[in-house]
Amino acid sequence: MSGKAPLSLFVRGLVSWRASFFSQKVINQFEPTILDRGLALAELLFDSQWFRNVKKIYYCPIKGSIYYTEIGVSTQLGYQSSFKKEQALTKWTYFLENGFAIDKMDEYWFKFKVLQTKGLIEPTFGVLLKAIFFYFIGMYGYGFLHYSKFKSNFVPIVRCLIKK
């Protein structure tokens, strides 16, 4: 997506560091991550460094390694785990409050992620509506009409709301 900051693409799940190449100059800029505020924040702070330290990213239309999503340790924890709830709230609140938003669109995206997580912790119809609002604003210009992305972001909240 031309003109989009690498970090902005990463936090929306539109690029990944897996099967990517980075220069030594980028790797040398890495800083130690915060380890005392939960695994979710530590993981996001580390993984995002690839994209916080680059100026441009390029897409090479070749087949590389295959990464199977939804089979890793954290993805198998389910939406009832602390990793997806309290720890996720910590990580997205941290990103929202500590200057990781490159522009207003990122700020809206982080607000969506905070509300999405709150919807898993204490689901209400109001939180769901606000989350949907910030999702569309935060994804504007990033291809927000992907049905599967919308579904995967909101079905868990709706399920929690129905159970309540």
C-alpha positions as CSV (number, residue, x, y, z in Angstrom):
1,M,0.0,0.0,0.0
2,S,1.9,3.0,-1.3
3,G,2.2,5.9,1.1
4,K,1.4,3.9,4.2
5,A,3.9,3.7,7.1
6,P,5.3,0.2,7.7
7,L,4.3,0.3,11.4
8,S,0.7,1.3,10.4
9,L,0.5,-1.7,8.1
10,F,1.9,-4.0,10.8
11,V,-0.5,-3.1,13.6
12,R,-3.4,-3.7,11.3
13,G,-2.1,-7.2,10.5
14,L,-1.4,-6.3,6.9
15,V,2.3,-7.1,6.9
16,S,4.4,-9.5,8.9
17,W,8.1,-9.8,9.6
18,R,8.0,-13.5,9.0
19,A,9.7,-14.5,5.7
20,S,10.9,-10.9,5.3
21,F,14.4,-9.5,4.9
22,F,15.8,-6.7,6.9
23,S,19.2,-5.0,6.7
24,Q,21.7,-5.2,9.6
25,K,21.2,-1.4,10.0
26,V,17.6,-2.1,10.9
27,I,18.5,-4.9,13.3
28,N,21.1,-2.8,15.0
29,Q,18.4,-0.3,16.0
30,F,16.6,-2.9,18.1
31,E,16.1,-2.0,21.8
32,P,15.3,-4.4,24.7
33,T,11.6,-4.9,25.2
34,I,9.6,-4.3,28.3
35,L,9.3,-7.7,30.1
36,D,7.4,-6.9,33.3
37,R,4.0,-5.9,31.8
38,G,3.0,-9.1,30.3
39,L,3.9,-11.4,27.3
40,A,1.4,-9.7,24.9
41,L,3.1,-6.2,25.3
42,A,6.6,-7.7,25.2
43,E,5.8,-9.6,22.0
44,L,4.2,-6.6,20.3
45,L,7.0,-4.3,21.2
46,F,9.6,-6.7,19.9
47,D,7.7,-7.7,16.7
48,S,6.9,-4.1,15.9
49,Q,10.6,-3.1,15.9
50,W,11.1,-4.5,12.5
51,F,8.6,-1.9,11.2
52,R,9.4,0.9,13.5
53,N,13.0,0.9,12.3
54,V,12.4,0.8,8.5
55,K,11.7,3.7,6.2
56,K,10.3,1.7,3.3
57,I,9.0,-1.8,2.6
58,Y,8.8,-3.6,-0.7
59,Y,6.7,-6.5,-1.8
60,C,8.4,-9.2,-3.9
61,P,5.8,-11.4,-5.7
62,I,7.7,-14.6,-5.2
63,K,6.8,-17.7,-3.2
64,G,8.7,-17.8,0.0
65,S,8.3,-19.8,3.2
66,I,4.8,-20.8,4.2
67,Y,3.5,-19.5,7.5
68,Y,0.4,-21.2,8.9
69,T,-1.7,-18.7,10.8
70,E,-3.7,-19.6,13.9
71,I,-1.5,-22.5,14.9
72,G,1.1,-20.7,17.2
73,V,1.1,-20.9,21.0
74,S,-0.6,-17.5,21.5
75,T,-3.3,-18.1,18.8
76,Q,-4.3,-21.3,20.5
77,L,-5.0,-19.6,23.9
78,G,-8.5,-18.6,22.9
79,Y,-10.4,-15.4,23.6
80,Q,-11.0,-16.3,27.2
81,S,-7.2,-16.2,28.1
82,S,-5.4,-13.3,29.8
83,F,-3.2,-13.0,26.7
84,K,-6.3,-12.0,24.7
85,K,-8.0,-10.0,27.4
86,E,-6.1,-8.2,30.2
87,Q,-2.7,-8.5,28.6
88,A,-4.1,-7.3,25.3
89,L,-5.7,-4.3,27.0
90,T,-2.3,-3.5,28.5
91,K,-0.5,-3.7,25.1
92,W,-3.0,-1.6,23.1
93,T,-3.4,1.0,25.8
94,Y,0.4,1.2,26.0
95,F,0.6,1.8,22.2
96,L,-2.2,4.3,22.3
97,E,-0.7,6.3,25.2
98,N,3.0,6.2,24.3
99,G,3.3,7.8,21.0
100,F,3.2,4.8,18.7
101,A,0.4,6.3,16.5
102,I,2.0,7.8,13.4
103,D,-1.2,9.7,12.5
104,K,-4.8,10.1,13.5
105,M,-5.7,6.9,11.6
106,D,-3.3,4.9,13.9
107,E,-4.8,6.6,17.0
108,Y,-8.3,5.5,15.9
109,W,-7.0,2.0,15.2
110,F,-5.4,1.7,18.7
111,K,-8.7,3.0,20.2
112,F,-10.5,0.3,18.2
113,K,-8.1,-2.4,19.6
114,V,-8.6,-1.1,23.2
115,L,-12.4,-1.2,22.7
116,Q,-12.2,-4.6,21.0
117,T,-10.4,-5.9,24.1
118,K,-12.8,-4.3,26.5
119,G,-15.6,-6.0,24.6
120,L,-14.0,-9.3,25.4
121,I,-13.5,-8.5,29.1
122,E,-16.9,-6.8,29.8
123,P,-19.0,-7.0,26.7
124,T,-21.7,-4.3,26.2
125,F,-23.6,-3.2,23.1
126,G,-22.2,0.3,23.5
127,V,-18.6,-0.9,23.5
128,L,-19.3,-3.0,20.4
129,L,-20.8,0.0,18.5
130,K,-17.9,2.2,19.4
131,A,-15.4,-0.5,18.4
132,I,-17.1,-0.9,15.0
133,F,-17.0,2.9,14.6
134,F,-13.3,3.1,15.3
135,Y,-12.6,0.0,13.2
136,F,-14.0,1.6,10.1
137,I,-12.3,5.0,10.7
138,G,-8.9,3.2,11.6
139,M,-9.1,1.0,8.5
140,Y,-10.1,3.7,6.1
141,G,-7.7,3.6,3.2
142,Y,-6.4,0.2,4.3
143,G,-8.9,-2.1,2.6
144,F,-11.4,-2.4,5.5
145,L,-14.0,-4.2,3.4
146,H,-12.3,-7.6,3.8
147,Y,-15.2,-9.6,5.3
148,S,-12.9,-12.2,7.0
149,K,-11.0,-9.4,8.8
150,F,-14.2,-7.8,10.0
151,K,-15.6,-11.1,11.0
152,S,-12.5,-12.2,13.0
153,N,-12.4,-8.8,14.8
154,F,-16.0,-8.8,15.9
155,V,-17.4,-12.4,16.2
156,P,-15.6,-13.0,19.5
157,I,-17.1,-9.9,21.0
158,V,-20.6,-10.8,19.8
159,R,-20.1,-14.3,21.2
160,C,-19.2,-12.8,24.6
161,L,-22.1,-10.4,24.4
162,I,-24.5,-13.3,23.7
163,K,-23.1,-15.4,26.6
164,K,-23.7,-12.4,28.9
